[in-house]
């Protein structure tokens, strides 16, 4: 773990230097199971490893290869990134219950099975899962969480290695958790995170109506109205983009909507990363606007691990989690009226969290201000009016060395039967 932290921090420092130069029964769900959780620790630092490189701008900055022992040298054979983004000619709909659809947003934490394509070998000594066996145990825990939520119709997943990991997850759901064979299909388009090799993807019972796409556009930062208070406003602007994103379009019971899946740059309290996350939000906001310019009647869902707080929704940590960026503000104002954060509907502030931040470093979840909300589901007004239920699913306890994800999923059920 210490070697991983050293490697990634060194790579991030190098980048900063260069930038300075240039069919189940319908489930009855309990929204408030165990409210007791944790986040990953590397050495003496609690860290969400997500060094999001702007690889188009700096293609030579990928970290040097790391061998299986964690040292520099010749890397073992690694998988080639593979796309499974193509939509079928006739989209299928394998939902058990028509007239509604359910959605899950889940950072599965390093859901890797083949070693990865970035600067970290996973499974291996450099990632949380030290062996293939440990990675498979983790995959089963991810599957267990999905099954516990009644097999949601669309499952967005963050920190995914690639299509093979999604396919293996589906296999585990079918072989060990009684999911109907062929119920889910995987969709993923490889991103450009050369540091971690992580991607965003989904498994779904509802096929998209067109191939998944992603954007490589970049936005100038600091953006207009930035609240980061980092760069000198008289200095030239820089460019930054989103390495992990996709856009999928679905039609459910006659309702068309776009789904934007994302994983933004980590560390919501660090001002030097704040401006880049704002730029990522600006890129995705532009993607939403571009889609609506040709599909004006579509509804919108923007979700993922956005690695930031929402100034409109006080999470379980309270005032400590006041955002320093306007990333969420920018995303919400992609549409008119603005997108709505479903966390508004979670009445108990103490339940508004999706991640454990071990503030005192004791490897114990002390609740309260160690519970933060950095994963979000934002929806357009038409979908907001269709929400039947939504909640964060706190179904396991966190601690250092746990095998579950260091995040908890968010869930929502929409009524698609009514005419609104």
C-alpha positions as CSV (number, residue, x, y, z in Angstrom):
1,X,0.0,0.0,0.0
2,X,2.8,2.4,0.9
3,X,4.4,1.7,-2.5
4,X,1.1,2.4,-4.3
5,X,0.8,5.8,-2.5
6,X,4.3,6.7,-3.2
7,X,4.0,5.8,-6.9
8,X,0.8,7.7,-7.5
9,X,1.7,10.7,-5.5
10,X,5.0,10.9,-7.4
11,X,3.1,10.7,-10.7
12,X,0.7,13.4,-9.6
13,X,3.6,15.6,-8.6
14,X,5.2,15.1,-12.0
15,X,1.9,16.1,-13.7
16,X,1.6,19.2,-11.6
17,X,5.1,20.2,-12.5
18,X,4.5,19.8,-16.2
19,X,1.2,21.7,-16.0
20,X,3.1,24.5,-14.5
21,X,5.2,24.6,-17.6
22,X,2.5,24.2,-20.2
23,X,-37.1,-12.7,-12.2
24,X,-37.4,-12.4,-8.5
25,X,-40.4,-11.3,-6.4
26,X,-40.8,-7.6,-6.1
27,X,-38.6,-6.8,-3.1
28,X,-39.7,-4.9,0.0
29,X,-36.7,-2.8,0.8
30,X,-35.5,-1.5,4.1
31,X,-33.9,1.8,3.5
32,X,-32.1,1.9,6.9
33,X,-30.3,-1.3,7.7
34,X,-26.9,-1.2,9.5
35,X,-25.9,2.5,9.8
36,X,-22.4,1.5,10.8
37,X,-19.3,1.9,8.2
38,X,-15.2,2.6,6.7
39,X,-12.8,3.9,4.1
40,X,-9.5,2.5,2.8
41,X,-6.2,3.5,4.4
42,X,-2.8,3.4,2.6
43,X,0.0,3.5,5.1
44,X,-0.7,6.4,7.5
45,X,-2.9,8.3,5.0
46,X,-6.6,7.8,4.3
47,X,-6.9,8.2,0.6
48,X,-9.2,7.7,-2.3
49,X,-6.8,6.7,-5.0
50,X,-8.1,8.4,-8.1
51,X,-5.3,10.3,-9.9
52,X,-7.2,11.4,-12.9
53,X,-4.6,12.2,-15.6
54,X,-5.4,14.4,-18.6
55,X,-3.7,11.9,-20.8
56,X,-4.4,13.6,-24.1
57,X,-2.5,16.6,-23.0
58,X,0.3,14.7,-21.4
59,X,0.6,11.2,-23.0
60,X,4.1,10.6,-21.7
61,X,3.1,11.0,-18.1
62,X,1.8,7.6,-17.4
63,X,3.6,6.1,-14.4
64,X,6.5,3.8,-15.2
65,X,5.6,0.1,-15.2
66,X,5.4,-1.6,-11.8
67,X,6.2,-5.3,-11.4
68,X,4.3,-7.8,-9.3
69,X,6.6,-7.0,-6.3
70,X,5.7,-3.3,-6.5
71,X,9.1,-2.2,-7.9
72,X,10.0,-0.5,-11.1
73,X,10.7,-2.8,-14.0
74,X,9.2,-4.8,-16.7
75,X,5.5,-5.3,-16.2
76,X,3.7,-8.6,-16.7
77,X,1.4,-9.1,-19.6
78,X,-1.7,-7.0,-19.1
79,X,-5.2,-7.1,-20.6
80,X,-6.0,-4.9,-23.6
81,X,-8.9,-2.5,-23.0
82,X,-12.0,-3.9,-24.6
83,X,-15.2,-2.1,-25.4
84,X,-18.7,-3.6,-24.9
85,X,-20.5,-0.4,-25.8
86,X,-22.5,-1.6,-28.8
87,X,-26.3,-1.5,-28.5
88,X,-28.4,-4.3,-30.1
89,X,-30.3,-3.6,-33.2
90,X,-33.5,-4.3,-31.3
91,X,-33.1,-3.2,-27.7
92,X,-34.3,-5.8,-25.2
93,X,-36.3,-5.2,-22.0
94,X,-35.9,-7.9,-19.4
95,X,-37.5,-6.2,-16.4
96,X,-39.7,-8.3,-14.2
97,X,-42.1,-5.5,-13.4
98,X,-43.1,-3.2,-16.2
99,X,-44.5,0.2,-15.3
100,X,-41.5,1.0,-13.1
101,X,-37.7,0.9,-13.3
102,X,-35.1,0.8,-10.6
103,X,-31.6,2.3,-10.6
104,X,-28.5,1.8,-8.5
105,X,-25.4,4.0,-8.3
106,X,-22.5,2.1,-6.8
107,X,-18.7,2.7,-6.5
108,X,-17.7,-1.0,-6.3
109,X,-14.1,-0.1,-5.3
110,X,-11.4,-1.7,-7.6
111,X,-13.6,-4.3,-9.2
112,X,-10.7,-5.8,-11.1
113,X,-10.0,-9.4,-12.1
114,X,-7.3,-9.3,-14.8
115,X,-4.5,-7.1,-13.4
116,X,-5.6,-3.8,-14.8
117,X,-4.3,-1.6,-17.6
118,X,-3.1,1.4,-15.6
119,X,-0.2,2.0,-13.3
120,X,-1.5,-0.3,-10.5
121,X,-1.6,-4.1,-10.8
122,X,-4.9,-5.3,-9.3
123,X,-5.4,-7.9,-8.0
124,X,-1.9,-7.7,-6.6
125,X,0.2,-6.2,-3.8
126,X,-0.5,-2.7,-5.0
127,X,-4.3,-2.7,-4.6
128,X,-6.8,-3.7,-1.8
129,X,-7.2,-7.2,-3.2
130,X,-3.9,-9.0,-2.9
131,X,-4.7,-12.1,-4.9
132,X,-7.1,-13.3,-7.5
133,X,-9.0,-15.3,-4.8
134,X,-9.4,-12.1,-2.8
135,X,-10.6,-10.2,-5.8
136,X,-13.2,-12.9,-6.5
137,X,-14.4,-12.7,-2.8
138,X,-14.8,-8.9,-3.4
139,X,-16.7,-9.6,-6.6
140,X,-19.1,-11.8,-4.7
141,X,-19.7,-9.1,-2.1
142,X,-20.5,-6.6,-4.9
143,X,-23.0,-9.2,-6.3
144,X,-24.5,-9.7,-2.8
145,X,-25.2,-6.0,-2.5
146,X,-26.9,-5.9,-5.9
147,X,-29.0,-9.0,-5.1
148,X,-29.9,-7.5,-1.7
149,X,-31.4,-4.5,-3.5
150,X,-33.7,-6.8,-5.5
151,X,-31.6,-6.8,-8.7
152,X,-32.1,-3.2,-9.9
153,X,-32.9,-2.8,-13.5
154,X,-29.9,-0.5,-14.2
155,X,-26.7,-0.7,-12.1
156,X,-24.1,1.9,-12.7
157,X,-20.7,0.9,-11.4
158,X,-17.6,3.0,-10.7
159,X,-14.0,1.7,-10.4
160,X,-14.5,-1.1,-12.8
161,X,-11.6,-2.7,-14.7
162,X,-13.5,-3.4,-17.9
163,X,-16.0,-5.6,-19.7
164,X,-14.5,-8.9,-18.4
165,X,-15.1,-7.8,-14.8
166,X,-18.7,-6.9,-15.6
167,X,-19.2,-10.2,-17.3
168,X,-17.8,-12.1,-14.3
169,X,-20.1,-10.1,-12.0
170,X,-23.1,-11.2,-14.1
171,X,-21.9,-14.8,-13.9
172,X,-21.6,-14.6,-10.1
173,X,-25.1,-13.1,-9.9
174,X,-26.5,-16.0,-12.0
175,X,-24.5,-18.8,-10.5
176,X,-24.6,-17.8,-6.8
177,X,-27.4,-15.4,-6.3
178,X,-30.2,-16.9,-8.5
179,X,-30.4,-14.1,-11.1
180,X,-32.1,-15.4,-14.2
181,X,-29.6,-16.3,-17.0
182,X,-29.4,-13.5,-19.5
183,X,-31.1,-11.0,-17.2
184,X,-28.2,-8.5,-17.3
185,X,-26.0,-7.4,-20.1
186,X,-22.7,-5.4,-19.6
187,X,-22.0,-2.1,-21.2
188,X,-18.7,-0.2,-21.0
189,X,-16.5,2.1,-23.1
190,X,-12.9,2.3,-22.0
191,X,-11.8,5.6,-20.6
192,X,-8.4,7.3,-20.4
193,X,-7.3,7.0,-16.7
194,X,-3.8,5.9,-17.3
195,X,-2.9,6.0,-13.6
196,X,-5.4,3.6,-12.1
197,X,-6.9,2.0,-15.2
198,X,-10.3,2.4,-13.6
199,X,-13.5,2.8,-15.7
200,X,-17.2,3.4,-15.3
201,X,-19.8,1.0,-16.8
202,X,-23.1,-0.6,-16.1
203,X,-25.0,-3.9,-16.1
204,X,-28.6,-3.6,-17.2
205,X,-31.8,-5.4,-17.9
206,X,-32.8,-2.6,-20.3
207,X,-30.7,-2.3,-23.4
208,X,-29.7,1.2,-24.6
209,X,-31.2,2.4,-27.8
210,X,-27.8,3.5,-29.2
211,X,-24.1,2.7,-28.7
212,X,-22.6,4.1,-25.5
213,X,-20.4,7.1,-26.2
214,X,-17.9,9.1,-24.1
215,X,-16.5,12.6,-24.4
216,X,-12.8,13.5,-24.6
217,X,-13.6,17.2,-24.6
218,X,-11.8,19.5,-22.2
219,X,-12.8,22.7,-20.6
220,X,-10.7,25.7,-19.6
221,X,-10.1,26.1,-15.9
222,X,-10.6,27.9,-13.6
223,X,-14.1,28.0,-15.0
224,X,-16.1,31.2,-14.9
225,X,-17.3,31.8,-11.4
226,X,-15.0,29.2,-9.9
227,X,-15.1,29.1,-6.1
228,X,-11.8,27.2,-5.6
229,X,-9.7,30.3,-4.8
230,X,-6.6,28.6,-6.1
231,X,-5.3,30.1,-9.4
232,X,-4.2,33.6,-10.0
233,X,-7.0,35.1,-12.2
234,X,-4.4,36.9,-14.2
235,X,-2.6,33.7,-15.2
236,X,-3.4,31.9,-18.5
237,X,-6.1,29.2,-18.2
238,X,-5.4,25.5,-18.5
239,X,-7.4,22.7,-20.0
240,X,-8.8,19.6,-18.3
241,X,-11.2,16.8,-19.2
242,X,-13.0,13.8,-17.7
243,X,-11.1,10.5,-18.2
244,X,-14.0,8.3,-16.9
245,X,-17.4,9.0,-18.3
246,X,-20.1,7.5,-20.6
247,X,-23.4,8.5,-22.0
248,X,-26.2,6.0,-22.6
249,X,-29.7,6.5,-23.9
250,X,-32.7,4.4,-22.9
251,X,-36.4,4.3,-23.6
252,X,-38.5,2.8,-20.7
253,X,-42.3,2.5,-21.1
254,X,-42.2,5.2,-23.8
255,X,-40.0,7.6,-21.7
256,X,-36.7,8.5,-23.2
257,X,-33.8,9.5,-21.0
258,X,-30.0,9.9,-21.2
259,X,-27.8,8.5,-18.5
260,X,-24.5,10.1,-17.8
261,X,-22.2,7.9,-15.7
262,X,-19.1,9.6,-14.2
263,X,-16.1,9.3,-11.8
264,X,-14.6,12.7,-11.0
265,X,-11.3,13.7,-9.6
266,X,-10.8,12.8,-5.9
267,X,-10.2,14.9,-2.7
268,X,-13.1,17.4,-2.4
269,X,-11.2,19.4,0.2
270,X,-8.1,20.1,-1.9
271,X,-8.1,23.4,-3.7
272,X,-5.4,22.4,-6.2
273,X,-7.8,19.6,-7.5
274,X,-11.0,21.7,-7.1
275,X,-10.6,23.6,-10.3
276,X,-10.0,20.4,-12.4
277,X,-13.2,18.8,-10.9
278,X,-15.1,22.0,-11.9
279,X,-13.7,21.6,-15.4
280,X,-14.9,18.0,-15.5
281,X,-18.4,19.1,-14.4
282,X,-18.3,21.8,-17.2
283,X,-17.5,19.1,-19.8
284,X,-20.3,16.8,-18.7
285,X,-22.7,19.8,-18.5
286,X,-21.9,20.5,-22.1
287,X,-22.4,16.9,-23.0
288,X,-25.9,17.0,-21.5
289,X,-26.7,20.2,-23.3
290,X,-25.5,18.7,-26.6
291,X,-27.7,15.6,-26.2
292,X,-30.7,17.7,-25.4
293,X,-30.2,19.9,-28.5
294,X,-31.2,16.9,-30.6
295,X,-33.4,15.0,-28.0
296,X,-35.2,17.9,-26.4
297,X,-37.9,15.7,-24.8
298,X,-35.5,13.3,-23.1
299,X,-35.2,13.2,-19.4
300,X,-31.8,13.3,-17.8
301,X,-29.9,11.3,-15.1
302,X,-26.4,12.3,-14.1
303,X,-24.8,10.1,-11.5
304,X,-21.6,8.5,-10.2
305,X,-18.9,9.1,-7.7
306,X,-18.6,12.8,-8.2
307,X,-16.1,13.2,-5.3
308,X,-17.7,16.4,-4.1
309,X,-20.4,17.7,-1.9
310,X,-23.6,19.4,-2.8
311,X,-24.1,22.8,-1.2
312,X,-27.9,22.3,-1.3
313,X,-27.9,19.0,0.6
314,X,-26.3,18.8,4.1
315,X,-24.8,15.4,4.5
316,X,-24.3,13.4,7.7
317,X,-21.0,15.3,8.4
318,X,-22.8,18.6,8.4
319,X,-20.9,21.9,7.9
320,X,-17.6,20.1,7.7
321,X,-18.6,18.9,4.2
322,X,-19.3,22.3,2.7
323,X,-18.1,22.2,-0.9
324,X,-15.3,24.5,-2.0
325,X,-16.0,23.8,-5.7
326,X,-19.1,24.6,-7.8
327,X,-18.9,21.2,-9.6
328,X,-22.4,20.0,-8.3
329,X,-23.8,23.4,-9.0
330,X,-22.5,23.2,-12.6
331,X,-24.0,19.8,-13.2
332,X,-27.4,20.7,-11.7
333,X,-27.6,23.7,-14.0
334,X,-27.0,21.6,-17.1
335,X,-30.8,21.8,-17.6
336,X,-33.6,24.3,-17.0
337,X,-35.1,23.7,-14.5
338,X,-32.0,22.5,-12.8
339,X,-31.4,18.8,-12.1
340,X,-32.6,17.6,-8.7
341,X,-30.3,15.7,-6.2
342,X,-32.3,12.8,-4.9
343,X,-30.6,13.1,-1.5
344,X,-33.1,15.9,-0.8
345,X,-35.6,13.1,-0.3
346,X,-33.7,11.4,2.4
347,X,-35.3,12.9,5.5
348,X,-32.8,11.8,8.1
349,X,-29.6,13.9,7.7
350,X,-27.7,11.1,9.6
351,X,-28.5,8.8,6.7
352,X,-27.1,11.1,4.0
353,X,-23.8,9.4,3.3
354,X,-22.2,7.1,0.7
355,X,-18.6,6.9,1.9
356,X,-16.6,6.5,5.1
357,X,-13.9,9.1,5.7
358,X,-11.7,8.0,8.6
359,X,-10.9,11.5,9.9
360,X,-9.0,10.4,13.0
361,X,-7.2,7.5,11.3
362,X,-8.2,4.9,13.9
363,X,-9.5,2.4,11.3
364,X,-12.9,2.5,13.1
365,X,-16.1,4.0,11.9
366,X,-17.1,6.5,14.4
367,X,-20.2,7.7,12.5
368,X,-21.2,11.3,12.5
369,X,-18.7,13.5,10.7
370,X,-16.9,10.4,9.3
371,X,-19.9,9.8,7.0
372,X,-19.8,11.8,3.8
373,X,-21.9,12.0,0.7
374,X,-19.8,12.2,-2.5
375,X,-21.8,9.8,-4.7
376,X,-24.9,11.4,-6.2
377,X,-27.9,10.8,-8.5
378,X,-29.2,14.0,-10.2
379,X,-32.4,13.8,-12.2
380,X,-34.5,16.1,-14.4
381,X,-37.8,17.4,-13.2
382,X,-39.9,14.9,-15.1
383,X,-38.1,12.0,-13.4
384,X,-38.2,13.7,-10.0
385,X,-42.0,13.6,-10.2
386,X,-41.9,9.8,-10.8
387,X,-39.8,8.9,-7.8
388,X,-41.5,6.3,-5.6
389,X,-38.6,5.7,-3.2
390,X,-35.0,6.5,-2.9
391,X,-32.3,5.9,-0.2
392,X,-28.7,5.1,0.4
393,X,-28.2,1.4,1.2
394,X,-26.0,0.9,4.3
395,X,-26.0,-2.9,4.3
396,X,-22.5,-3.6,5.6
397,X,-20.0,-2.3,8.2
398,X,-16.8,-0.6,7.1
399,X,-13.4,-1.1,8.7
400,X,-9.8,-1.3,7.5
401,X,-9.2,-4.5,5.6
402,X,-12.8,-5.1,4.8
403,X,-13.8,-7.0,1.7
404,X,-16.9,-5.0,0.7
405,X,-16.6,-1.7,-1.2
406,X,-15.5,1.4,0.7
407,X,-18.7,3.1,-0.6
408,X,-22.4,2.3,-0.2
409,X,-24.8,2.3,-3.1
410,X,-27.7,4.7,-3.8
411,X,-31.1,3.4,-5.0
412,X,-34.1,4.8,-6.6
413,X,-37.4,3.4,-8.0
414,X,-39.3,5.4,-10.6
415,X,-43.0,5.0,-11.6
416,X,-43.1,4.9,-15.4
417,X,-46.8,3.8,-15.7
418,X,-48.4,7.2,-15.1
419,X,-48.8,10.0,-17.6
420,X,-47.3,13.2,-16.2
